[in-house]
Amino acid sequence: MTTLPALATAAAYRITSMTTDGSGDIWALATCFASQCPNCAASRLWHEQDGHWSGPVVPTLGSKPTVLTALYNMRHGVWAAGSILLSKTRSEGLIALWGVPPA
């Protein structure tokens, strides 16, 4: 069993997705959907490389809050699905890529 490094918080983060990135590393995603979470929805990412976990990192893809909900292995990278929160009642879907873009 491994405990991922993180600061204590009242927010109810739960691991929602894990994947490899094609080079032997592992990525873990925790998501929080509750009133105590930043913007009522938030996510954190961890990266395992050579047996050591780093993170959490709060994914930021632009100036609006970003929430990732799933990770997917794509040979030499990781794809993430999620949303950009435009307001408390509106969001737009997003797909993010870490690694080599497909040809």
Buried (B, 14 or more C-beta within 10 A) or exposed (E): EEEBEEEEEEBEBEEBBBBEBBEEEBBBBBBBBEEEBBEBBBBBBBBBEEEEBEBBEEBEEEEBBBBBBEBBBBEEBBBBBBBBBEEEEEBEEBEBEBBEEEE
